[in-house]
Amino acid sequence: YYNGFGITITRVMTDNGSCYKSKDFAKACKDLGLKHIRTKPYTPKTNGKAERFIQTALREWAYARAYPTSDHRKAHLPEWTHMYNWHRPHGSLDAKTPISRLNLTSDNLLRLHI
């Protein structure tokens, strides 16, 4: 997905949850050639963007409406994620969308938009 935008991921930052300390996660990072960086314990400011995203996802996707089943909620996630990244203005980005940060030309933007 990111490759299609010309983005190369070289590192991943996580908190210190047990799932991120596992051998499986370490192996996945190694297999993908990613450097794993951990946040300092008890410093929520470092993980603020992730925490804010989770709050927004809960409010605007997970609990924004009554889904008949968890599978229905799960099926709606890709649509919501697309809206979040391509159409929803973000206060931290001067009311721009995250996709605008890539400085794509209008030709690329139209070609890549789904």
Phi and psi restraints in degrees (range 20) as a CNS / XPLOR table:
assign (resid 1 and name C) (resid 2 and name N)
       (resid 2 and name CA) (resid 2 and name C) 1.0 -67.9 20.0 2
assign (resid 2 and name N) (resid 2 and name CA)
       (resid 2 and name C) (resid 3 and name N) 1.0 -34.5 20.0 2
assign (resid 2 and name C) (resid 3 and name N)
       (resid 3 and name CA) (resid 3 and name C) 1.0 -56.8 20.0 2
assign (resid 3 and name N) (resid 3 and name CA)
       (resid 3 and name C) (resid 4 and name N) 1.0 -36.6 20.0 2
assign (resid 3 and name C) (resid 4 and name N)
       (resid 4 and name CA) (resid 4 and name C) 1.0 -61.5 20.0 2
assign (resid 4 and name N) (resid 4 and name CA)
       (resid 4 and name C) (resid 5 and name N) 1.0 -20.2 20.0 2
assign (resid 4 and name C) (resid 5 and name N)
       (resid 5 and name CA) (resid 5 and name C) 1.0 -101.1 20.0 2
assign (resid 5 and name N) (resid 5 and name CA)
       (resid 5 and name C) (resid 6 and name N) 1.0 3.3 20.0 2
assign (resid 5 and name C) (resid 6 and name N)
       (resid 6 and name CA) (resid 6 and name C) 1.0 78.9 20.0 2
assign (resid 6 and name N) (resid 6 and name CA)
       (resid 6 and name C) (resid 7 and name N) 1.0 21.2 20.0 2
assign (resid 6 and name C) (resid 7 and name N)
       (resid 7 and name CA) (resid 7 and name C) 1.0 -99.3 20.0 2
assign (resid 7 and name N) (resid 7 and name CA)
       (resid 7 and name C) (resid 8 and name N) 1.0 128.5 20.0 2
assign (resid 7 and name C) (resid 8 and name N)
       (resid 8 and name CA) (resid 8 and name C) 1.0 -109.6 20.0 2
assign (resid 8 and name N) (resid 8 and name CA)
       (resid 8 and name C) (resid 9 and name N) 1.0 122.9 20.0 2
assign (resid 8 and name C) (resid 9 and name N)
       (resid 9 and name CA) (resid 9 and name C) 1.0 -92.4 20.0 2
assign (resid 9 and name N) (resid 9 and name CA)
       (resid 9 and name C) (resid 10 and name N) 1.0 126.9 20.0 2
assign (resid 9 and name C) (resid 10 and name N)
       (resid 10 and name CA) (resid 10 and name C) 1.0 -116.0 20.0 2
assign (resid 10 and name N) (resid 10 and name CA)
       (resid 10 and name C) (resid 11 and name N) 1.0 -19.9 20.0 2
assign (resid 10 and name C) (resid 11 and name N)
       (resid 11 and name CA) (resid 11 and name C) 1.0 -149.9 20.0 2
assign (resid 11 and name N) (resid 11 and name CA)
       (resid 11 and name C) (resid 12 and name N) 1.0 158.8 20.0 2
assign (resid 11 and name C) (resid 12 and name N)
       (resid 12 and name CA) (resid 12 and name C) 1.0 -133.5 20.0 2
assign (resid 12 and name N) (resid 12 and name CA)
       (resid 12 and name C) (resid 13 and name N) 1.0 134.9 20.0 2
assign (resid 12 and name C) (resid 13 and name N)
       (resid 13 and name CA) (resid 13 and name C) 1.0 -108.9 20.0 2
assign (resid 13 and name N) (resid 13 and name CA)
       (resid 13 and name C) (resid 14 and name N) 1.0 131.1 20.0 2
assign (resid 13 and name C) (resid 14 and name N)
       (resid 14 and name CA) (resid 14 and name C) 1.0 -133.3 20.0 2
assign (resid 14 and name N) (resid 14 and name CA)
       (resid 14 and name C) (resid 15 and name N) 1.0 168.4 20.0 2
assign (resid 14 and name C) (resid 15 and name N)
       (resid 15 and name CA) (resid 15 and name C) 1.0 -80.2 20.0 2
assign (resid 15 and name N) (resid 15 and name CA)
       (resid 15 and name C) (resid 16 and name N) 1.0 -163.7 20.0 2
assign (resid 15 and name C) (resid 16 and name N)
       (resid 16 and name CA) (resid 16 and name C) 1.0 -105.9 20.0 2
assign (resid 16 and name N) (resid 16 and name CA)
       (resid 16 and name C) (resid 17 and name N) 1.0 28.2 20.0 2
assign (resid 16 and name C) (resid 17 and name N)
       (resid 17 and name CA) (resid 17 and name C) 1.0 -60.2 20.0 2
assign (resid 17 and name N) (resid 17 and name CA)
       (resid 17 and name C) (resid 18 and name N) 1.0 152.7 20.0 2
assign (resid 17 and name C) (resid 18 and name N)
       (resid 18 and name CA) (resid 18 and name C) 1.0 -60.0 20.0 2
assign (resid 18 and name N) (resid 18 and name CA)
       (resid 18 and name C) (resid 19 and name N) 1.0 -32.1 20.0 2
assign (resid 18 and name C) (resid 19 and name N)
       (resid 19 and name CA) (resid 19 and name C) 1.0 -64.6 20.0 2
assign (resid 19 and name N) (resid 19 and name CA)
       (resid 19 and name C) (resid 20 and name N) 1.0 -28.0 20.0 2
assign (resid 19 and name C) (resid 20 and name N)
       (resid 20 and name CA) (resid 20 and name C) 1.0 -87.8 20.0 2
assign (resid 20 and name N) (resid 20 and name CA)
       (resid 20 and name C) (resid 21 and name N) 1.0 -7.5 20.0 2
assign (resid 20 and name C) (resid 21 and name N)
       (resid 21 and name CA) (resid 21 and name C) 1.0 -98.4 20.0 2
assign (resid 21 and name N) (resid 21 and name CA)
       (resid 21 and name C) (resid 22 and name N) 1.0 -3.3 20.0 2
assign (resid 21 and name C) (resid 22 and name N)
       (resid 22 and name CA) (resid 22 and name C) 1.0 -71.8 20.0 2
assign (resid 22 and name N) (resid 22 and name CA)
       (resid 22 and name C) (resid 23 and name N) 1.0 157.2 20.0 2
assign (resid 22 and name C) (resid 23 and name N)
       (resid 23 and name CA) (resid 23 and name C) 1.0 -66.6 20.0 2
assign (resid 23 and name N) (resid 23 and name CA)
       (resid 23 and name C) (resid 24 and name N) 1.0 -33.4 20.0 2
assign (resid 23 and name C) (resid 24 and name N)
       (resid 24 and name CA) (resid 24 and name C) 1.0 -63.6 20.0 2
assign (resid 24 and name N) (resid 24 and name CA)
       (resid 24 and name C) (resid 25 and name N) 1.0 -43.2 20.0 2
assign (resid 24 and name C) (resid 25 and name N)
       (resid 25 and name CA) (resid 25 and name C) 1.0 -66.6 20.0 2
assign (resid 25 and name N) (resid 25 and name CA)
       (resid 25 and name C) (resid 26 and name N) 1.0 -42.5 20.0 2
assign (resid 25 and name C) (resid 26 and name N)
       (resid 26 and name CA) (resid 26 and name C) 1.0 -60.1 20.0 2
assign (resid 26 and name N) (resid 26 and name CA)
       (resid 26 and name C) (resid 27 and name N) 1.0 -41.4 20.0 2
assign (resid 26 and name C) (resid 27 and name N)
       (resid 27 and name CA) (resid 27 and name C) 1.0 -66.5 20.0 2
assign (resid 27 and name N) (resid 27 and name CA)
       (resid 27 and name C) (resid 28 and name N) 1.0 -41.4 20.0 2
assign (resid 27 and name C) (resid 28 and name N)
       (resid 28 and name CA) (resid 28 and name C) 1.0 -60.9 20.0 2
assign (resid 28 and name N) (resid 28 and name CA)
       (resid 28 and name C) (resid 29 and name N) 1.0 -44.1 20.0 2
assign (resid 28 and name C) (resid 29 and name N)
       (resid 29 and name CA) (resid 29 and name C) 1.0 -61.7 20.0 2
assign (resid 29 and name N) (resid 29 and name CA)
       (resid 29 and name C) (resid 30 and name N) 1.0 -44.7 20.0 2
assign (resid 29 and name C) (resid 30 and name N)
       (resid 30 and name CA) (resid 30 and name C) 1.0 -62.9 20.0 2
assign (resid 30 and name N) (resid 30 and name CA)
       (resid 30 and name C) (resid 31 and name N) 1.0 -45.4 20.0 2
assign (resid 30 and name C) (resid 31 and name N)
       (resid 31 and name CA) (resid 31 and name C) 1.0 -61.5 20.0 2
assign (resid 31 and name N) (resid 31 and name CA)
       (resid 31 and name C) (resid 32 and name N) 1.0 -32.4 20.0 2
assign (resid 31 and name C) (resid 32 and name N)
       (resid 32 and name CA) (resid 32 and name C) 1.0 -91.2 20.0 2
assign (resid 32 and name N) (resid 32 and name CA)
       (resid 32 and name C) (resid 33 and name N) 1.0 -2.7 20.0 2
assign (resid 32 and name C) (resid 33 and name N)
       (resid 33 and name CA) (resid 33 and name C) 1.0 71.6 20.0 2
assign (resid 33 and name N) (resid 33 and name CA)
       (resid 33 and name C) (resid 34 and name N) 1.0 32.0 20.0 2
assign (resid 33 and name C) (resid 34 and name N)
       (resid 34 and name CA) (resid 34 and name C) 1.0 -101.8 20.0 2
assign (resid 34 and name N) (resid 34 and name CA)
       (resid 34 and name C) (resid 35 and name N) 1.0 138.8 20.0 2
assign (resid 34 and name C) (resid 35 and name N)
       (resid 35 and name CA) (resid 35 and name C) 1.0 -85.4 20.0 2
assign (resid 35 and name N) (resid 35 and name CA)
       (resid 35 and name C) (resid 36 and name N) 1.0 130.1 20.0 2
assign (resid 35 and name C) (resid 36 and name N)
       (resid 36 and name CA) (resid 36 and name C) 1.0 -97.1 20.0 2
assign (resid 36 and name N) (resid 36 and name CA)
       (resid 36 and name C) (resid 37 and name N) 1.0 120.8 20.0 2
assign (resid 36 and name C) (resid 37 and name N)
       (resid 37 and name CA) (resid 37 and name C) 1.0 -114.9 20.0 2
assign (resid 37 and name N) (resid 37 and name CA)
       (resid 37 and name C) (resid 38 and name N) 1.0 135.4 20.0 2
assign (resid 37 and name C) (resid 38 and name N)
       (resid 38 and name CA) (resid 38 and name C) 1.0 -107.6 20.0 2
assign (resid 38 and name N) (resid 38 and name CA)
       (resid 38 and name C) (resid 39 and name N) 1.0 146.3 20.0 2
assign (resid 38 and name C) (resid 39 and name N)
       (resid 39 and name CA) (resid 39 and name C) 1.0 -72.7 20.0 2
assign (resid 39 and name N) (resid 39 and name CA)
       (resid 39 and name C) (resid 40 and name N) 1.0 155.9 20.0 2
assign (resid 39 and name C) (resid 40 and name N)
       (resid 40 and name CA) (resid 40 and name C) 1.0 -70.2 20.0 2
assign (resid 40 and name N) (resid 40 and name CA)
       (resid 40 and name C) (resid 41 and name N) 1.0 137.3 20.0 2
assign (resid 40 and name C) (resid 41 and name N)
       (resid 41 and name CA) (resid 41 and name C) 1.0 -58.5 20.0 2
assign (resid 41 and name N) (resid 41 and name CA)
       (resid 41 and name C) (resid 42 and name N) 1.0 141.7 20.0 2
assign (resid 41 and name C) (resid 42 and name N)
       (resid 42 and name CA) (resid 42 and name C) 1.0 62.8 20.0 2
assign (resid 42 and name N) (resid 42 and name CA)
       (resid 42 and name C) (resid 43 and name N) 1.0 31.9 20.0 2
assign (resid 42 and name C) (resid 43 and name N)
       (resid 43 and name CA) (resid 43 and name C) 1.0 -126.8 20.0 2
assign (resid 43 and name N) (resid 43 and name CA)
       (resid 43 and name C) (resid 44 and name N) 1.0 79.5 20.0 2
assign (resid 43 and name C) (resid 44 and name N)
       (resid 44 and name CA) (resid 44 and name C) 1.0 -62.5 20.0 2
assign (resid 44 and name N) (resid 44 and name CA)
       (resid 44 and name C) (resid 45 and name N) 1.0 -21.9 20.0 2
assign (resid 44 and name C) (resid 45 and name N)
       (resid 45 and name CA) (resid 45 and name C) 1.0 -59.5 20.0 2
assign (resid 45 and name N) (resid 45 and name CA)
       (resid 45 and name C) (resid 46 and name N) 1.0 -38.2 20.0 2
assign (resid 45 and name C) (resid 46 and name N)
       (resid 46 and name CA) (resid 46 and name C) 1.0 -61.5 20.0 2
assign (resid 46 and name N) (resid 46 and name CA)
       (resid 46 and name C) (resid 47 and name N) 1.0 -37.2 20.0 2
assign (resid 46 and name C) (resid 47 and name N)
       (resid 47 and name CA) (resid 47 and name C) 1.0 -100.7 20.0 2
assign (resid 47 and name N) (resid 47 and name CA)
       (resid 47 and name C) (resid 48 and name N) 1.0 18.1 20.0 2
assign (resid 47 and name C) (resid 48 and name N)
       (resid 48 and name CA) (resid 48 and name C) 1.0 -59.5 20.0 2
assign (resid 48 and name N) (resid 48 and name CA)
       (resid 48 and name C) (resid 49 and name N) 1.0 -41.3 20.0 2
assign (resid 48 and name C) (resid 49 and name N)
       (resid 49 and name CA) (resid 49 and name C) 1.0 -64.6 20.0 2
assign (resid 49 and name N) (resid 49 and name CA)
       (resid 49 and name C) (resid 50 and name N) 1.0 -41.9 20.0 2
assign (resid 49 and name C) (resid 50 and name N)
       (resid 50 and name CA) (resid 50 and name C) 1.0 -65.1 20.0 2
assign (resid 50 and name N) (resid 50 and name CA)
       (resid 50 and name C) (resid 51 and name N) 1.0 -42.7 20.0 2
assign (resid 50 and name C) (resid 51 and name N)
       (resid 51 and name CA) (resid 51 and name C) 1.0 -62.8 20.0 2
assign (resid 51 and name N) (resid 51 and name CA)
       (resid 51 and name C) (resid 52 and name N) 1.0 -40.9 20.0 2
assign (resid 51 and name C) (resid 52 and name N)
       (resid 52 and name CA) (resid 52 and name C) 1.0 -65.3 20.0 2
assign (resid 52 and name N) (resid 52 and name CA)
       (resid 52 and name C) (resid 53 and name N) 1.0 -41.3 20.0 2
assign (resid 52 and name C) (resid 53 and name N)
       (resid 53 and name CA) (resid 53 and name C) 1.0 -60.3 20.0 2
assign (resid 53 and name N) (resid 53 and name CA)
       (resid 53 and name C) (resid 54 and name N) 1.0 -43.5 20.0 2
assign (resid 53 and name C) (resid 54 and name N)
       (resid 54 and name CA) (resid 54 and name C) 1.0 -62.7 20.0 2
assign (resid 54 and name N) (resid 54 and name CA)
       (resid 54 and name C) (resid 55 and name N) 1.0 -44.4 20.0 2
assign (resid 54 and name C) (resid 55 and name N)
       (resid 55 and name CA) (resid 55 and name C) 1.0 -58.4 20.0 2
assign (resid 55 and name N) (resid 55 and name CA)
       (resid 55 and name C) (resid 56 and name N) 1.0 -45.4 20.0 2
assign (resid 55 and name C) (resid 56 and name N)
       (resid 56 and name CA) (resid 56 and name C) 1.0 -65.5 20.0 2
assign (resid 56 and name N) (resid 56 and name CA)
       (resid 56 and name C) (resid 57 and name N) 1.0 -43.7 20.0 2
assign (resid 56 and name C) (resid 57 and name N)
       (resid 57 and name CA) (resid 57 and name C) 1.0 -61.5 20.0 2
assign (resid 57 and name N) (resid 57 and name CA)
       (resid 57 and name C) (resid 58 and name N) 1.0 -42.1 20.0 2
assign (resid 57 and name C) (resid 58 and name N)
       (resid 58 and name CA) (resid 58 and name C) 1.0 -63.4 20.0 2
assign (resid 58 and name N) (resid 58 and name CA)
       (resid 58 and name C) (resid 59 and name N) 1.0 -44.8 20.0 2
assign (resid 58 and name C) (resid 59 and name N)
       (resid 59 and name CA) (resid 59 and name C) 1.0 -72.6 20.0 2
assign (resid 59 and name N) (resid 59 and name CA)
       (resid 59 and name C) (resid 60 and name N) 1.0 -43.2 20.0 2
assign (resid 59 and name C) (resid 60 and name N)
       (resid 60 and name CA) (resid 60 and name C) 1.0 -96.7 20.0 2
assign (resid 60 and name N) (resid 60 and name CA)
       (resid 60 and name C) (resid 61 and name N) 1.0 -15.4 20.0 2
assign (resid 60 and name C) (resid 61 and name N)
       (resid 61 and name CA) (resid 61 and name C) 1.0 -121.4 20.0 2
assign (resid 61 and name N) (resid 61 and name CA)
       (resid 61 and name C) (resid 62 and name N) 1.0 -64.7 20.0 2
assign (resid 61 and name C) (resid 62 and name N)
       (resid 62 and name CA) (resid 62 and name C) 1.0 -62.9 20.0 2
assign (resid 62 and name N) (resid 62 and name CA)
       (resid 62 and name C) (resid 63 and name N) 1.0 -42.7 20.0 2
assign (resid 62 and name C) (resid 63 and name N)
       (resid 63 and name CA) (resid 63 and name C) 1.0 -116.9 20.0 2
assign (resid 63 and name N) (resid 63 and name CA)
       (resid 63 and name C) (resid 64 and name N) 1.0 13.1 20.0 2
assign (resid 63 and name C) (resid 64 and name N)
       (resid 64 and name CA) (resid 64 and name C) 1.0 -70.3 20.0 2
assign (resid 64 and name N) (resid 64 and name CA)
       (resid 64 and name C) (resid 65 and name N) 1.0 -26.0 20.0 2
assign (resid 64 and name C) (resid 65 and name N)
       (resid 65 and name CA) (resid 65 and name C) 1.0 -149.5 20.0 2
assign (resid 65 and name N) (resid 65 and name CA)
       (resid 65 and name C) (resid 66 and name N) 1.0 166.4 20.0 2
assign (resid 65 and name C) (resid 66 and name N)
       (resid 66 and name CA) (resid 66 and name C) 1.0 -85.5 20.0 2
assign (resid 66 and name N) (resid 66 and name CA)
       (resid 66 and name C) (resid 67 and name N) 1.0 117.4 20.0 2
assign (resid 66 and name C) (resid 67 and name N)
       (resid 67 and name CA) (resid 67 and name C) 1.0 -95.1 20.0 2
assign (resid 67 and name N) (resid 67 and name CA)
       (resid 67 and name C) (resid 68 and name N) 1.0 142.1 20.0 2
assign (resid 67 and name C) (resid 68 and name N)
       (resid 68 and name CA) (resid 68 and name C) 1.0 -67.3 20.0 2
assign (resid 68 and name N) (resid 68 and name CA)
       (resid 68 and name C) (resid 69 and name N) 1.0 -30.0 20.0 2
assign (resid 68 and name C) (resid 69 and name N)
       (resid 69 and name CA) (resid 69 and name C) 1.0 -147.7 20.0 2
assign (resid 69 and name N) (resid 69 and name CA)
       (resid 69 and name C) (resid 70 and name N) 1.0 166.3 20.0 2
assign (resid 69 and name C) (resid 70 and name N)
       (resid 70 and name CA) (resid 70 and name C) 1.0 -64.3 20.0 2
assign (resid 70 and name N) (resid 70 and name CA)
       (resid 70 and name C) (resid 71 and name N) 1.0 -32.3 20.0 2
assign (resid 70 and name C) (resid 71 and name N)
       (resid 71 and name CA) (resid 71 and name C) 1.0 -65.0 20.0 2
assign (resid 71 and name N) (resid 71 and name CA)
       (resid 71 and name C) (resid 72 and name N) 1.0 -37.2 20.0 2
assign (resid 71 and name C) (resid 72 and name N)
       (resid 72 and name CA) (resid 72 and name C) 1.0 -64.2 20.0 2
assign (resid 72 and name N) (resid 72 and name CA)
       (resid 72 and name C) (resid 73 and name N) 1.0 -42.9 20.0 2
assign (resid 72 and name C) (resid 73 and name N)
       (resid 73 and name CA) (resid 73 and name C) 1.0 -60.7 20.0 2
assign (resid 73 and name N) (resid 73 and name CA)
       (resid 73 and name C) (resid 74 and name N) 1.0 -46.9 20.0 2
assign (resid 73 and name C) (resid 74 and name N)
       (resid 74 and name CA) (resid 74 and name C) 1.0 -61.2 20.0 2
assign (resid 74 and name N) (resid 74 and name CA)
       (resid 74 and name C) (resid 75 and name N) 1.0 -40.6 20.0 2
assign (resid 74 and name C) (resid 75 and name N)
       (resid 75 and name CA) (resid 75 and name C) 1.0 -65.0 20.0 2
assign (resid 75 and name N) (resid 75 and name CA)
       (resid 75 and name C) (resid 76 and name N) 1.0 -26.9 20.0 2
assign (resid 75 and name C) (resid 76 and name N)
       (resid 76 and name CA) (resid 76 and name C) 1.0 -82.4 20.0 2
assign (resid 76 and name N) (resid 76 and name CA)
       (resid 76 and name C) (resid 77 and name N) 1.0 -15.3 20.0 2
assign (resid 76 and name C) (resid 77 and name N)
       (resid 77 and name CA) (resid 77 and name C) 1.0 -58.3 20.0 2
assign (resid 77 and name N) (resid 77 and name CA)
       (resid 77 and name C) (resid 78 and name N) 1.0 -47.2 20.0 2
assign (resid 77 and name C) (resid 78 and name N)
       (resid 78 and name CA) (resid 78 and name C) 1.0 -60.1 20.0 2
assign (resid 78 and name N) (resid 78 and name CA)
       (resid 78 and name C) (resid 79 and name N) 1.0 -38.3 20.0 2
assign (resid 78 and name C) (resid 79 and name N)
       (resid 79 and name CA) (resid 79 and name C) 1.0 -63.9 20.0 2
assign (resid 79 and name N) (resid 79 and name CA)
       (resid 79 and name C) (resid 80 and name N) 1.0 -44.1 20.0 2
assign (resid 79 and name C) (resid 80 and name N)
       (resid 80 and name CA) (resid 80 and name C) 1.0 -66.5 20.0 2
assign (resid 80 and name N) (resid 80 and name CA)
       (resid 80 and name C) (resid 81 and name N) 1.0 -42.1 20.0 2
assign (resid 80 and name C) (resid 81 and name N)
       (resid 81 and name CA) (resid 81 and name C) 1.0 -62.1 20.0 2
assign (resid 81 and name N) (resid 81 and name CA)
       (resid 81 and name C) (resid 82 and name N) 1.0 -40.6 20.0 2
assign (resid 81 and name C) (resid 82 and name N)
       (resid 82 and name CA) (resid 82 and name C) 1.0 -60.9 20.0 2
assign (resid 82 and name N) (resid 82 and name CA)
       (resid 82 and name C) (resid 83 and name N) 1.0 -47.8 20.0 2
assign (resid 82 and name C) (resid 83 and name N)
       (resid 83 and name CA) (resid 83 and name C) 1.0 -59.7 20.0 2
assign (resid 83 and name N) (resid 83 and name CA)
       (resid 83 and name C) (resid 84 and name N) 1.0 -43.7 20.0 2
assign (resid 83 and name C) (resid 84 and name N)
       (resid 84 and name CA) (resid 84 and name C) 1.0 -59.7 20.0 2
assign (resid 84 and name N) (resid 84 and name CA)
       (resid 84 and name C) (resid 85 and name N) 1.0 -43.9 20.0 2
assign (resid 84 and name C) (resid 85 and name N)
       (resid 85 and name CA) (resid 85 and name C) 1.0 -85.6 20.0 2
assign (resid 85 and name N) (resid 85 and name CA)
       (resid 85 and name C) (resid 86 and name N) 1.0 -29.5 20.0 2
assign (resid 85 and name C) (resid 86 and name N)
       (resid 86 and name CA) (resid 86 and name C) 1.0 -105.3 20.0 2
assign (resid 86 and name N) (resid 86 and name CA)
       (resid 86 and name C) (resid 87 and name N) 1.0 -26.0 20.0 2
assign (resid 86 and name C) (resid 87 and name N)
       (resid 87 and name CA) (resid 87 and name C) 1.0 -126.0 20.0 2
assign (resid 87 and name N) (resid 87 and name CA)
       (resid 87 and name C) (resid 88 and name N) 1.0 -22.3 20.0 2
assign (resid 87 and name C) (resid 88 and name N)
       (resid 88 and name CA) (resid 88 and name C) 1.0 -88.1 20.0 2
assign (resid 88 and name N) (resid 88 and name CA)
       (resid 88 and name C) (resid 89 and name N) 1.0 118.8 20.0 2
assign (resid 88 and name C) (resid 89 and name N)
       (resid 89 and name CA) (resid 89 and name C) 1.0 -65.6 20.0 2
assign (resid 89 and name N) (resid 89 and name CA)
       (resid 89 and name C) (resid 90 and name N) 1.0 143.4 20.0 2
assign (resid 89 and name C) (resid 90 and name N)
       (resid 90 and name CA) (resid 90 and name C) 1.0 -116.0 20.0 2
assign (resid 90 and name N) (resid 90 and name CA)
       (resid 90 and name C) (resid 91 and name N) 1.0 130.8 20.0 2
assign (resid 90 and name C) (resid 91 and name N)
       (resid 91 and name CA) (resid 91 and name C) 1.0 -59.0 20.0 2
assign (resid 91 and name N) (resid 91 and name CA)
       (resid 91 and name C) (resid 92 and name N) 1.0 -37.4 20.0 2
assign (resid 91 and name C) (resid 92 and name N)
       (resid 92 and name CA) (resid 92 and name C) 1.0 -72.3 20.0 2
assign (resid 92 and name N) (resid 92 and name CA)
       (resid 92 and name C) (resid 93 and name N) 1.0 -10.0 20.0 2
assign (resid 92 and name C) (resid 93 and name N)
       (resid 93 and name CA) (resid 93 and name C) 1.0 -114.2 20.0 2
assign (resid 93 and name N) (resid 93 and name CA)
       (resid 93 and name C) (resid 94 and name N) 1.0 28.6 20.0 2
assign (resid 93 and name C) (resid 94 and name N)
       (resid 94 and name CA) (resid 94 and name C) 1.0 54.8 20.0 2
assign (resid 94 and name N) (resid 94 and name CA)
       (resid 94 and name C) (resid 95 and name N) 1.0 45.3 20.0 2
assign (resid 94 and name C) (resid 95 and name N)
       (resid 95 and name CA) (resid 95 and name C) 1.0 63.5 20.0 2
assign (resid 95 and name N) (resid 95 and name CA)
       (resid 95 and name C) (resid 96 and name N) 1.0 25.3 20.0 2
assign (resid 95 and name C) (resid 96 and name N)
       (resid 96 and name CA) (resid 96 and name C) 1.0 -100.8 20.0 2
assign (resid 96 and name N) (resid 96 and name CA)
       (resid 96 and name C) (resid 97 and name N) 1.0 167.6 20.0 2
assign (resid 96 and name C) (resid 97 and name N)
       (resid 97 and name CA) (resid 97 and name C) 1.0 -91.0 20.0 2
assign (resid 97 and name N) (resid 97 and name CA)
       (resid 97 and name C) (resid 98 and name N) 1.0 155.6 20.0 2
assign (resid 97 and name C) (resid 98 and name N)
       (resid 98 and name CA) (resid 98 and name C) 1.0 -57.2 20.0 2
assign (resid 98 and name N) (resid 98 and name CA)
       (resid 98 and name C) (resid 99 and name N) 1.0 -37.1 20.0 2
assign (resid 98 and name C) (resid 99 and name N)
       (resid 99 and name CA) (resid 99 and name C) 1.0 -63.0 20.0 2
assign (resid 99 and name N) (resid 99 and name CA)
       (resid 99 and name C) (resid 100 and name N) 1.0 -26.3 20.0 2
assign (resid 99 and name C) (resid 100 and name N)
       (resid 100 and name CA) (resid 100 and name C) 1.0 -65.3 20.0 2
assign (resid 100 and name N) (resid 100 and name CA)
       (resid 100 and name C) (resid 101 and name N) 1.0 -21.0 20.0 2
assign (resid 100 and name C) (resid 101 and name N)
       (resid 101 and name CA) (resid 101 and name C) 1.0 -66.9 20.0 2
assign (resid 101 and name N) (resid 101 and name CA)
       (resid 101 and name C) (resid 102 and name N) 1.0 -16.9 20.0 2
assign (resid 101 and name C) (resid 102 and name N)
       (resid 102 and name CA) (resid 102 and name C) 1.0 -82.9 20.0 2
assign (resid 102 and name N) (resid 102 and name CA)
       (resid 102 and name C) (resid 103 and name N) 1.0 -8.1 20.0 2
assign (resid 102 and name C) (resid 103 and name N)
       (resid 103 and name CA) (resid 103 and name C) 1.0 52.4 20.0 2
assign (resid 103 and name N) (resid 103 and name CA)
       (resid 103 and name C) (resid 104 and name N) 1.0 45.0 20.0 2
assign (resid 103 and name C) (resid 104 and name N)
       (resid 104 and name CA) (resid 104 and name C) 1.0 -73.6 20.0 2
assign (resid 104 and name N) (resid 104 and name CA)
       (resid 104 and name C) (resid 105 and name N) 1.0 148.4 20.0 2
assign (resid 104 and name C) (resid 105 and name N)
       (resid 105 and name CA) (resid 105 and name C) 1.0 -73.1 20.0 2
assign (resid 105 and name N) (resid 105 and name CA)
       (resid 105 and name C) (resid 106 and name N) 1.0 163.6 20.0 2
assign (resid 105 and name C) (resid 106 and name N)
       (resid 106 and name CA) (resid 106 and name C) 1.0 -62.6 20.0 2
assign (resid 106 and name N) (resid 106 and name CA)
       (resid 106 and name C) (resid 107 and name N) 1.0 -31.9 20.0 2
assign (resid 106 and name C) (resid 107 and name N)
       (resid 107 and name CA) (resid 107 and name C) 1.0 -63.5 20.0 2
assign (resid 107 and name N) (resid 107 and name CA)
       (resid 107 and name C) (resid 108 and name N) 1.0 -47.0 20.0 2
assign (resid 107 and name C) (resid 108 and name N)
       (resid 108 and name CA) (resid 108 and name C) 1.0 -64.7 20.0 2
assign (resid 108 and name N) (resid 108 and name CA)
       (resid 108 and name C) (resid 109 and name N) 1.0 -41.8 20.0 2
assign (resid 108 and name C) (resid 109 and name N)
       (resid 109 and name CA) (resid 109 and name C) 1.0 -60.4 20.0 2
assign (resid 109 and name N) (resid 109 and name CA)
       (resid 109 and name C) (resid 110 and name N) 1.0 -44.5 20.0 2
assign (resid 109 and name C) (resid 110 and name N)
       (resid 110 and name CA) (resid 110 and name C) 1.0 -67.8 20.0 2
assign (resid 110 and name N) (resid 110 and name CA)
       (resid 110 and name C) (resid 111 and name N) 1.0 -38.9 20.0 2
assign (resid 110 and name C) (resid 111 and name N)
       (resid 111 and name CA) (resid 111 and name C) 1.0 -67.1 20.0 2
assign (resid 111 and name N) (resid 111 and name CA)
       (resid 111 and name C) (resid 112 and name N) 1.0 -38.2 20.0 2
assign (resid 111 and name C) (resid 112 and name N)
       (resid 112 and name CA) (resid 112 and name C) 1.0 -85.7 20.0 2
assign (resid 112 and name N) (resid 112 and name CA)
       (resid 112 and name C) (resid 113 and name N) 1.0 -21.2 20.0 2
assign (resid 112 and name C) (resid 113 and name N)
       (resid 113 and name CA) (resid 113 and name C) 1.0 -71.6 20.0 2
assign (resid 113 and name N) (resid 113 and name CA)
       (resid 113 and name C) (resid 114 and name N) 1.0 132.6 20.0 2
